[in-house]
Amino acid sequence: MAGSEAAWQAAQMGVEVVIHEMRPTVGTFAHKTGDLAEMVCSNSFRSDDDEQNAVGQLHWEMRAADGLIMQTADQHRLPAGGALAVDRDPFARTVTQTLKSHPRIRVEYGEISHLPEGGQWIFATGPLTSPALGEAIRAETGAAALAFFDAIAPIVYAESIDMDTAWLQSRYDKGETEDERRAYINCPMTRDDYEAFIDALLAADKTEFHEGETAKYFDGCLPIEVMAERGRETLRHGPMKPVGLTNPHKPDQKPYAVVQLRRDNALGTLYNIVGFQTKMKYGAQTDVFRMIPGLHEARFARLGGIHRNTFLNSPTLLDGQMRLRSRPNIRFAGQVTGVEGYVESAAMGLLAGRMAAAELLGREVPAPPQSTAMGAMVTHITGGADAKTFQPMNVNFGLFPPVEGLKGGRRGRKDRYKAYTDRAKSDWRDWLDAFDG
Ligand SMILES: Cc1cc2nc3c(=O)[nH]c(=O)nc-3n(C[C@H](O)[C@H](O)[C@H](O)COP(=O)(O)OP(=O)(O)OC[C@H]3O[C@@H](n4cnc5c(N)ncnc54)[C@H](O)[C@@H]3O)c2cc1C
């Protein structure tokens, strides 16, 4: 996805491009063909609503930027209500043919297993980056900065948390500053709440690993349901331990367990539920997590998951132009940068392709503003996210800077989202106009 879009954008700007694709010679457990831009699982590009949905807004921005992936998806669209579903085989074949017939693009089949010293490169090797290249990247970045599995805890919109029930406090009030002493949102549970929560967790539907995807859990990131299976009290002695915390709403009552949420972005609009990585199905997750006092009305920017997924700690490794700080001739794009999904991956390819081509053409290009869906994503992965807890992210309105003067909460949501997408469209047009000169 990302590599195809990056190649297209750079070639359209007048730059000669070589695409290196290891398939069909070297395969992955998920890809079935040798085509570029193969959709490995669902055939959906998700919502196409560019007024009320952040991924729909991203579609809009990619179309406005002459994106090959969106153009081809539109060409092979299938009926799916408000979603953009795609006829996957003709879609991938058309992308492949379009790129192969471009006068400035050449496709070479073969694995790249090292980070080259010279030339301008974009590595868009995805969640299933080949093992040899993964090792080469790891040698460059250090083991702590490249993950081979994700462990995604659900992320909640801060404004949907009931602060009459929850409260801000770090365990044992630790921290140098007031902000640090109030860094976590705490949700208290009585014994009855806890027992009901454990029952629901154990009974919930779970997803299995894909065929060929090795099931491998690491200490420190076990799914919560696996922890609960090890004993009903395990969570209460782990991520839900109630120690070092005092509920200011009920100072005389000691909670039986506490669920903690930690700030997930610099804007403070998103919080992740600490230690709650899970393989519960999405529907089950919303039901189970809304049982938590303080989260009864929670809205989720993303739900949890655990997948085989090679991704960089981009906030520490990449600069605002998506270049590897230690090797600026190398950019990364797509899912390997810590975005998630076909659309987000292609979007980061679009940006990386344009940025790399601009650099080769000797032009200065600022990153797009955070108020656009593109800018919101690239700002998040290259610095807005907390590097210590960095996990892959979908595009969502929590990544956009708030629009001042609008009503908060559920009632104001429609107007707020419209204001975000109106502002994004205008700012994206301005950025494209400046870019295209
Ligand atoms: C099992 C599975 C299911 C998924 N389901 C969905 C889903 O339903 N919806 C969704 O939106 N996203 C899904 N994803 C995520 C999906 O992979 C990404 O959204 C998207 O494909 C990422 O795009 P990308 O361009 O970053 O990587 P990819 O599309 O994977 O492209 C990377 C390319 O690099 C090639 N490559 C890798 N290493 C090398 C090398 N060393 N040398 C040369 N070429 C190399 C690969 O063959 C591949 O063609 C799924 C991922 C997996 C693994």
The ligand as an SDF file (V2000), in Angstrom:
LIG
                    3D

 53 58  0  0  0  0  0  0  0  0999 V2000
   -2.7680  -10.8080    8.9850 C   0  0  0  0  0  0  0  0  0  0  0  0
   -3.0200   -9.3650    8.7860 C   0  0  0  0  0  0  0  0  0  0  0  0
   -4.3200   -8.9070    8.6110 C   0  0  0  0  0  0  0  0  0  0  0  0
   -4.5630   -7.5410    8.4180 C   0  0  0  0  0  0  0  0  0  0  0  0
   -5.8400   -7.1190    8.2100 N   0  0  0  0  0  0  0  0  0  0  0  0
   -6.0840   -5.8180    7.9180 C   0  0  0  0  0  0  0  0  0  0  0  0
   -7.3970   -5.3600    7.6080 C   0  0  0  0  0  0  0  0  0  0  0  0
   -8.3210   -6.1410    7.5770 O   0  0  0  0  0  0  0  0  0  0  0  0
   -7.5900   -4.0510    7.3500 N   0  0  0  0  0  0  0  0  0  0  0  0
   -6.5610   -3.1680    7.3550 C   0  0  0  0  0  0  0  0  0  0  0  0
   -6.8060   -1.9720    7.0910 O   0  0  0  0  0  0  0  0  0  0  0  0
   -5.3040   -3.5630    7.6390 N   0  0  0  0  0  0  0  0  0  0  0  0
   -5.0420   -4.8670    7.9300 C   0  0  0  0  0  0  0  0  0  0  0  0
   -3.7750   -5.2920    8.2250 N   0  0  0  0  0  0  0  0  0  0  0  0
   -2.7470   -4.3390    8.2830 C   0  0  0  0  0  0  0  0  0  0  0  0
   -2.2270   -4.2350    6.8670 C   0  0  0  0  0  0  0  0  0  0  0  0
   -1.1220   -5.0640    6.6860 O   0  0  0  0  0  0  0  0  0  0  0  0
   -1.8610   -2.8460    6.5760 C   0  0  0  0  0  0  0  0  0  0  0  0
   -2.9680   -2.0610    6.7930 O   0  0  0  0  0  0  0  0  0  0  0  0
   -1.3100   -2.5640    5.1820 C   0  0  0  0  0  0  0  0  0  0  0  0
   -1.1910   -3.6570    4.3210 O   0  0  0  0  0  0  0  0  0  0  0  0
    0.0350   -2.0130    5.4700 C   0  0  0  0  0  0  0  0  0  0  0  0
    0.4980   -1.4270    4.3050 O   0  0  0  0  0  0  0  0  0  0  0  0
    2.0680   -1.3070    4.1080 P   0  0  0  0  0  0  0  0  0  0  0  0
    2.2550   -0.7360    2.7680 O   0  0  0  0  0  0  0  0  0  0  0  0
    2.6800   -0.6320    5.2380 O   0  0  0  0  0  0  0  0  0  0  0  0
    2.5580   -2.8230    4.1370 O   0  0  0  0  0  0  0  0  0  0  0  0
    2.2110   -4.0050    3.0880 P   0  0  0  0  0  0  0  0  0  0  0  0
    0.9370   -3.7350    2.3690 O   0  0  0  0  0  0  0  0  0  0  0  0
    2.3490   -5.2680    3.8430 O   0  0  0  0  0  0  0  0  0  0  0  0
    3.3810   -3.8610    2.0430 O   0  0  0  0  0  0  0  0  0  0  0  0
    4.7050   -4.1620    2.3790 C   0  0  0  0  0  0  0  0  0  0  0  0
    5.3740   -4.7670    1.1650 C   0  0  0  0  0  0  0  0  0  0  0  0
    6.7750   -4.9010    1.3950 O   0  0  0  0  0  0  0  0  0  0  0  0
    7.1980   -6.1710    0.9240 C   0  0  0  0  0  0  0  0  0  0  0  0
    8.4260   -6.5020    1.6650 N   0  0  0  0  0  0  0  0  0  0  0  0
    8.5580   -6.7930    2.9790 C   0  0  0  0  0  0  0  0  0  0  0  0
    9.8520   -6.9750    3.3010 N   0  0  0  0  0  0  0  0  0  0  0  0
   10.5520   -6.7830    2.1700 C   0  0  0  0  0  0  0  0  0  0  0  0
   11.9560   -6.8200    1.8420 C   0  0  0  0  0  0  0  0  0  0  0  0
   12.8660   -7.1040    2.7620 N   0  0  0  0  0  0  0  0  0  0  0  0
   12.3440   -6.5860    0.5670 N   0  0  0  0  0  0  0  0  0  0  0  0
   11.4080   -6.3020   -0.3970 C   0  0  0  0  0  0  0  0  0  0  0  0
   10.0880   -6.2600   -0.1620 N   0  0  0  0  0  0  0  0  0  0  0  0
    9.6680   -6.4800    1.1110 C   0  0  0  0  0  0  0  0  0  0  0  0
    6.0010   -7.0670    1.1740 C   0  0  0  0  0  0  0  0  0  0  0  0
    6.0270   -8.2120    0.3340 O   0  0  0  0  0  0  0  0  0  0  0  0
    4.8310   -6.1470    0.8540 C   0  0  0  0  0  0  0  0  0  0  0  0
    4.4700   -6.2040   -0.4950 O   0  0  0  0  0  0  0  0  0  0  0  0
   -3.5010   -6.6380    8.4180 C   0  0  0  0  0  0  0  0  0  0  0  0
   -2.1980   -7.1070    8.6000 C   0  0  0  0  0  0  0  0  0  0  0  0
   -1.9550   -8.4460    8.7780 C   0  0  0  0  0  0  0  0  0  0  0  0
   -0.5470   -8.9200    8.9530 C   0  0  0  0  0  0  0  0  0  0  0  0
  1  2  1  0
  2  3  1  0
  2 52  2  0
  3  4  2  0
  4  5  1  0
  4 50  1  0
  5  6  2  0
  6  7  1  0
  6 13  1  0
  7  8  2  0
  7  9  1  0
  9 10  1  0
 10 11  2  0
 10 12  1  0
 12 13  2  0
 13 14  1  0
 14 15  1  0
 14 50  1  0
 15 16  1  0
 16 17  1  0
 16 18  1  0
 18 19  1  0
 18 20  1  0
 20 21  1  0
 20 22  1  0
 22 23  1  0
 23 24  1  0
 24 25  2  0
 24 26  1  0
 24 27  1  0
 27 28  1  0
 28 29  2  0
 28 30  1  0
 28 31  1  0
 31 32  1  0
 32 33  1  0
 33 34  1  0
 33 48  1  0
 34 35  1  0
 35 36  1  0
 35 46  1  0
 36 37  1  0
 36 45  1  0
 37 38  2  0
 38 39  1  0
 39 40  1  0
 39 45  2  0
 40 41  1  0
 40 42  2  0
 42 43  1  0
 43 44  2  0
 44 45  1  0
 46 47  1  0
 46 48  1  0
 48 49  1  0
 50 51  2  0
 51 52  1  0
 52 53  1  0
M  END
$$$$
